[in-house]
Amino acid sequence: MHLPDGSPQPEKPSTESTPELPELGILGINHISAPVELRECLAFSDQECRTAVQELKKRPEISEILIISTCNRVEMLFTAQDTNEAIKNLKAYITETKSVEESRFESSLYTYCGSMAVKHLFRVASSLDSMVLGEPQILGQVKAAYRNAVNNRGTGVILNRLLHKAFSVAKRIRSETGIGDRAVSISYAAVELARKIFGRLEDKAILLVGAGEMAELAVEHLNRIRSTGALYVANRTFEVGVDLARRFSGTAISFGEIGNTFKSADIIISSTGAPEYVITRDQVRPVMRQRKHRPLFFIDIAVPRDIDPAVNRIDNAYVYDIDDLQDVIEENAESRRSESEKAERIIEEAVLRFDQWYESLDAVPTIKQLRGKLDAILDSELKKTLQSMDRLSSRDIQALERMNEAVVKKILHDPARFLKNPGSHRDKSLYIDLTRKIFNLEDE
Amino acid sequence: MNYNLVVICCYLAASGGYAGFLFLQRNIYNRGAYALILAGFILHTILLGLEYANTGFLPVRNLHQNLWFIGWVLAGVFLAVRPRIRVNILGVFAAPLITLITAAAFVTPNAPAQAQPELAGFWLVIHVVVIFTGEACLALACGTGILYLIQERNLKVKKHRFFFKRLPSLDLLDSAGYTFVAVGFTALTAGLITGFIYAHQVWGHFWSWDPKEVWSGITWLIYAALLHERLVAGWRGRRAAVLAIIGFAAMLFTFLGVNFLLEGHHNAFTRW
């Protein structure tokens, strides 16, 4: 199984203060690292997400926790003093609640720590890590996961900040690059193609095979111009199919019934995560006669593909996969590569800024900045005062300056001690962040 | 002034208009071209009417007159169906075809027709008009068939170049083609029947194995097969389009090829 490159162990920040600042980590699987069967086993429902956040938050090894679970990925985002310990804990939790042996998912998991984790989350939220680059639903899903974590008190200063940054990065990428248009234009292109085949789409029946962000988007697009046609949903997990069918007011069918549904369906949208073809030429050929050779339009959004390209050779059957749709768009659009490069650059920049903020969360730089601020205030006040006191000797002035230094030192003594060690099991980042806010210390 | 030439110029200008519409996709070209065909058709009608009034015969007695007449029928059929069938681009096929036929008529010598008393009468007029109308419809069916194949090819190979945007949906082309074949076939059948009746009146038998009759029969069978398969087995799309083109080729042979290659009683008025 191919793992996205780089799961480096974090560089430990300097350990001068006890306890250390909690560190950020991500444990996850996605559509690249794991096959659909495994992802379905590990997926968390909304309810499971809630209980998981509540339970994991109680564990002393984990300071903050957030779980994103969609049909293409499960991401567990956390901060912990010891990331290795936390990862071990999370794996154990998965094994326990999902009753899946660790050996089954171990090799499909990826872990990122520190700024790699930041980058990964930014890429996920801005849909650069999606099966269909730029699909818009993932941001909503991340937002929902965050809301869930906040409601269950799973997040603290670091994750709050990180998620808000992630949202603004995603927004920025959406508005500044053409990435977002791509997914929309892919489903738009699919609709346009359907129009060129069927003319009127109002009464055309749709079969949705597998659930996916992009497929749902395409259905939504089609539903805007469809009124009377039927909608069938086939999913490997029947319950998921039932949910989806209810959402689009369609009918859920079992995976085995797909072949029979070709008789009545006109547009088939497939986006399962299956590694092999789900729909083959031999399945489609005999049906064409039964459906009196009315055209069939297959839209294959899955990577790897679900529909055997040989189906396209059957008369009146048209198969378009995601690359074909992309080509359709690109015939009069500029290349998409530069767009994703632009997006990656925005992410690099945001990661850098987040890292700076994160490092500033440490007690030492905060105290340093605080001292700098106090010094500056006292200095300027002293200067103002000295202007009206021209009889003072230079020795007097030096004495006053020394006094200022002592004042600063004494004021800062207790806060510094507290910030360096706010007490066991207390979230240091919370107090540091509070301090920074109270004194309005700028992020560098 | 040669009014025939004016008619041809109208059709030619309309062809240019449709070409402009094809490339520039401006509706004004589409409507202008339609108006030009209409203008040509009106003048064409007047000319034919005058000729009929002068001679008392339907002017279909030699190849020149035949072509001139079928150009008129095609223009009439096109003008009649175009507002009902939403295939704007059909004019791109029809207008040049009308121009070609009328131009061919123009260059074909109009040999003085010898008076043949049997070539008159109600059934003959019906026979000729109905069968030409049917042929015009089937020509348009062939046109939509060609457009269908182009569009189908576009969709299959996923190269959406020049024609993809400009051609309507497959479904529309397919159903338009079906309508043309259905109407054309009906007219063809009616034309053949009136032909039999006329033959019975003139020669005393319905069917005389005249090559034109045989080839008309073959053409008729092709279209009958097409319609049968469509209604029973649901043949549509590419196969229907291909068959419509084959049928039209057979019809062209019936109309022209038979005249030159084979002998028969139609010869007298279809050759120069």
Interface residues (C-beta under 8 A of the other chain):
Chain A: L193 R195 K196 I197 F198 G199 R200 R289 R291 K292 H293 R294 P295 N312 D315 N316 Y318 Y320 D324 D327 V328 E331
Chain B: Q151 L155 K156 K158 H160 R161 F164 L167 P168 S169 L170 D171 L172 A233 G234 W235 R236 G237 R238 R239
